[in-house]
Amino acid sequence: MSRLSRLSRLSRLSRLSRLSRLSRLSRLLRLSRLSLMSRMSRMSRVPRMSRLLRQSRVSRLSPLSR
């Protein structure tokens, strides 16, 4: 019985640790995504990036205009 109780405790702990890890990972992912978005917005302010974006938009729209 003691073994079983120990196992159950371990399993519970492992589950909790997994959950915490998952939550941490999700938080990290969210943060990284936010940072990426902010970086992209900052980059879009740079004329070079804006030009590239405009070109890509034009290339996308050109077949439609034809």
C-alpha positions, 0 to 999 in steps of 0.5 A: 500500500505504501508503494501505491501511495508513493506512486500516486503521489509521484504521479500527482507531482509529475502531473502538476509539474507538467501543468506548470511547465505547460503554463510556463511554456505557453506564457513564454510563447505568448511573450515571444509572440508579443515581442515578435509582433512589436518588433515587426511593427517597429520594423514596419516603421523603417522605410525599407520594410514598408517598401517591401510590404508595399511591393508584396501588397502590389504584387498580390493585388496586381493579378486582381487588377488584371 
